[in-house]
Amino acid sequence: MSIASMTGFAREAGVTGPYQWAWELKTVNGRGLEVRVRTPSGLDAVGEEARGLILKAFTRGQGQLNLSMSRASTAPRLRVNQEVLQSLLSAVGGLSLPDNVKPASLDGLLAVRGVVELDEDAVDPGRDEALTDALRGGVANLIQALQAARLNEGQALASVLNRQLDSIAGLVSDAEACPARQPDAIRARLEAQVAELLDGKAALDPARLHQEAVLIAARADIREEIDRLRAHVDSARALLQEGGPVGRRLDFLAQEFGREANTLCAKANDVSLSRIGLELKAVIEQFREQVQNVE
């Protein structure tokens, strides 16, 4: 299973009857999962149903779902209210009209308010079953498209993260092999510093000098930090290999990387080791930033 990015975009469009519609769904980084929905009037239920499906399909990311829709310009559909018309006919039929008054005509009756009505079913998209079915199918395709987009970006992201882990592992090996860590090197530096302070007036006892060098080397030992950094590298590689929603665990490891690198820099007793530690911190920060994109 591959890792997925939290960033992605998908669009699904179609035509159903007189309606042209388009779903758009985009997601960006987020600590949890949140989806906001915007739909035209009358389609709130479809939007909430779509939101529920998206929440089941993903685990992290800030999402925005939009539905845009337009209707072809057609003449409005009208219908005759038969009950009102029959009531009018009954009322007119029971009247005794003077000789100079003509009976009501059909066009006159149709002009009476309430006889001819606008077909509400034709203007409310939420009542159009063919449209709502098409929109539901569009949401399913939309989710699949977004999943594919996030997986594609996740593959590129995994490559970046693996290269950064290679860099971290290489710098850890450099720190382990740094000559400045050896007691003999520490003793030589200490001896030179003491000689400079004493200005050749006296000599430090070789046994005492060796003892001090060993103590300094013990306090500056970074073996535990090196071992933990290597264990974190192995754990991070295993998570990338495992795939799925591993972003939170990778973020935790990035924090642990940072702690060990800070300790290594604090213990550094030479410019060369400090330089390695600072470079290590820079790569770890880059790794941490990229991990924020992982679902």
C-alpha positions in Angstrom: 0.0 0.0 0.0 1.3 3.5 -0.9 1.1 6.6 1.2 -1.2 9.4 0.1 -0.9 13.1 0.2 -3.5 15.2 1.8 -3.5 17.6 -1.1 -5.6 16.9 -4.2 -8.3 18.1 -6.5 -11.0 16.3 -8.5 -13.9 17.4 -10.8 -16.8 15.4 -12.1 -19.4 17.0 -14.4 -22.4 15.9 -16.4 -25.7 16.8 -18.0 -29.0 15.4 -16.8 -32.2 16.5 -18.5 -32.2 20.3 -18.6 -29.4 20.5 -15.9 -25.7 20.9 -16.4 -23.9 20.2 -13.1 -20.3 19.9 -11.8 -18.9 18.6 -8.5 -15.5 19.9 -7.4 -13.6 18.6 -4.4 -10.3 19.8 -3.1 -8.3 18.9 0.0 -5.3 20.5 1.7 -3.3 19.7 4.8 -5.1 19.4 8.1 -4.6 17.9 11.5 -7.9 16.1 11.3 -10.6 15.6 8.7 -13.1 18.3 7.9 -15.3 18.8 4.8 -17.3 21.9 4.0 -20.1 21.7 1.5 -21.7 24.3 -0.8 -24.7 23.3 -3.0 -27.5 25.2 -4.8 -30.8 25.7 -3.0 -32.9 22.5 -2.9 -29.9 20.1 -2.9 -28.8 20.4 0.7 -29.7 16.7 1.3 -27.6 15.5 -1.6 -24.7 17.7 -0.3 -24.8 16.2 3.2 -25.0 12.7 1.8 -21.9 13.4 -0.3 -20.1 14.8 2.8 -20.8 11.6 4.7 -19.3 9.5 1.9 -16.1 11.7 1.8 -15.7 11.4 5.5 -15.7 7.6 5.2 -13.2 7.6 2.3 -10.5 9.8 3.9 -8.8 10.1 7.3 -7.1 13.5 7.2 -7.3 16.8 5.4 -9.3 20.0 5.1 -11.8 19.6 2.2 -14.1 21.8 0.3 -16.9 20.3 -1.8 -18.8 22.5 -4.3 -21.7 21.8 -6.6 -22.4 24.2 -9.4 -25.4 23.8 -11.6 -27.2 25.6 -14.4 -30.5 25.0 -16.2 -31.2 25.3 -19.9 -33.4 28.2 -20.7 -36.7 26.5 -21.5 -40.3 27.7 -21.3 -41.8 27.2 -17.8 -44.0 24.2 -17.4 -47.6 25.1 -16.4 -50.5 23.0 -15.1 -54.2 23.5 -14.7 -55.6 23.2 -11.2 -58.5 21.0 -12.0 -60.2 21.4 -8.6 -60.3 25.2 -8.9 -61.5 25.0 -12.5 -64.3 22.6 -11.7 -65.4 24.8 -8.8 -65.5 27.8 -11.2 -67.5 25.8 -13.8 -70.0 24.7 -11.2 -70.4 28.2 -9.8 -70.8 29.7 -13.3 -73.2 27.0 -14.4 -75.5 27.7 -11.5 -75.8 31.4 -12.3 -78.9 33.0 -14.0 -77.3 35.5 -16.5 -79.1 38.5 -18.0 -79.7 38.3 -21.8 -77.0 40.8 -22.5 -74.3 38.9 -20.5 -72.5 36.1 -22.3 -71.4 32.9 -20.4 -67.8 32.7 -19.2 -65.4 31.5 -21.9 -62.6 29.0 -21.3 -59.9 31.6 -21.8 -61.6 33.8 -19.2 -61.7 31.0 -16.7 -58.1 30.2 -17.2 -57.2 33.8 -16.5 -58.6 33.5 -13.0 -55.9 33.5 -10.4 -55.2 29.9 -9.1 -56.5 28.1 -12.2 -53.2 28.0 -14.0 -50.1 27.3 -11.9 -46.4 27.0 -12.4 -45.3 23.3 -12.1 -43.2 23.5 -9.0 -41.7 20.0 -9.6 -40.1 21.4 -12.8 -38.2 24.2 -11.0 -37.1 22.4 -7.8 -34.0 20.2 -8.7 -34.3 18.4 -5.4 -37.5 16.7 -6.6 -35.9 15.6 -9.9 -35.0 11.9 -9.2 -33.0 11.5 -12.3 -30.9 14.5 -11.3 -30.3 13.4 -7.7 -29.3 9.9 -8.9 -26.9 11.4 -11.4 -25.4 13.6 -8.7 -24.9 10.7 -6.3 -23.1 8.7 -9.1 -21.0 11.8 -9.7 -19.9 11.9 -6.1 -18.7 8.3 -6.2 -16.6 9.0 -9.3 -15.4 12.3 -7.7 -14.1 10.4 -4.6 -12.3 7.8 -6.7 -10.6 10.6 -8.7 -9.5 12.4 -5.6 -8.1 9.2 -4.1 -6.1 8.6 -7.3 -4.8 12.1 -7.3 -3.7 11.9 -3.6 -2.1 8.6 -4.2 -0.1 9.9 -7.2 1.2 12.8 -5.2 1.9 10.4 -2.3 4.2 8.4 -4.6 6.2 11.5 -5.4 6.2 12.4 -1.7 7.5 9.0 -0.7 10.4 9.4 -3.0 11.3 12.7 -1.5 11.0 11.3 2.1 13.2 8.3 1.2 15.9 10.5 -0.2 15.8 12.6 3.0 16.1 9.5 5.1 19.1 8.5 3.0 20.7 11.9 3.8 19.9 11.5 7.5 21.4 8.0 7.6 24.5 9.3 5.8 25.0 12.2 8.2 24.6 9.9 11.2 27.4 7.7 9.8 29.5 10.8 9.3 29.0 11.8 12.9 29.9 8.3 14.1 33.1 8.2 12.0 34.1 11.8 13.0 37.7 11.7 14.2 37.0 14.5 16.7 35.0 12.0 18.8 38.1 9.9 19.7 39.8 10.3 23.1 43.2 10.7 21.4 41.9 13.6 19.3 40.3 15.2 22.4 43.5 14.8 24.3 45.5 16.5 21.5 43.1 19.5 21.5 43.2 19.7 25.3 47.0 19.5 25.4 47.2 22.3 22.8 44.8 24.5 24.7 46.6 23.9 28.0 50.0 24.7 26.4 48.6 27.9 25.0 47.3 28.9 28.4 50.5 28.0 30.3 52.6 29.6 27.5 55.2 26.9 28.0 55.9 27.7 31.7 54.8 24.4 33.0 53.7 21.0 31.7 50.5 19.2 32.6 51.0 15.7 33.9 50.4 13.2 31.0 48.3 10.9 33.2 46.1 13.7 34.3 45.8 15.0 30.8 44.7 11.5 29.6 42.2 11.3 32.5 40.6 14.7 31.6 40.4 13.7 27.9 38.6 10.5 28.8 36.1 12.4 31.0 35.4 14.9 28.2 35.0 12.1 25.7 32.5 10.4 28.0 30.4 13.5 28.5 30.5 14.2 24.8 29.7 10.6 23.7 26.9 10.5 21.1 26.6 6.7 20.8 23.0 6.7 22.2 22.0 9.5 19.9 23.4 7.7 16.9 21.7 4.4 17.8 18.3 6.2 18.3 18.6 8.1 15.1 19.3 4.9 13.2 16.4 3.2 14.9 14.1 6.2 13.8 15.4 5.9 10.3 14.4 2.2 10.2 11.0 3.0 11.7 10.3 5.7 9.1 11.3 3.5 6.2 9.0 0.7 7.6 6.1 3.2 7.8 6.7 4.3 4.2 6.7 0.7 3.1 3.6 0.0 5.1 1.7 2.8 3.5 -1.8 3.9 4.3 -2.7 6.8 6.7 0.7 6.9 8.5 1.2 10.7 8.6 0.7 11.1 12.3 3.3 8.4 13.1 5.8 10.0 10.7 5.2 13.3 12.3 6.0 11.8 15.7 9.2 10.3 14.3 10.2 13.7 12.8 9.9 15.2 16.3 12.1 12.5 17.7 14.6 13.0 15.0 14.8 16.7 16.0 15.3 15.9 19.7 18.2 13.5 19.0 19.8 16.0 16.6 19.6 18.8 19.2 21.3 16.6 21.8 24.0 15.6 19.3 24.8 19.3 18.6 24.8 20.1 22.3 27.4 17.3 22.9 29.6 18.3 19.9 33.1 19.0 21.0 34.6 20.0 17.7 33.7 22.3 14.8 33.6 19.4 12.4 31.0 17.5 14.5 29.0 20.6 15.0 28.9 21.2 11.3 27.5 17.6 10.8 25.0 18.2 13.5 23.7 21.4 12.0 23.4 19.9 8.6 21.5 17.0 10.2 19.1 19.4 11.8 18.5 21.1 8.5 17.6 17.8 6.7 15.4 16.7 9.6 13.5 20.0 9.3 13.0 19.4 5.6 11.7 15.9 6.4 9.3 17.3 9.0 7.9 19.8 6.6 7.2 17.1 3.9 5.7 14.8 6.5 3.0 17.4 7.1 1.6 16.5 3.7 1.1 12.8 4.4 -2.4 11.6 5.2 
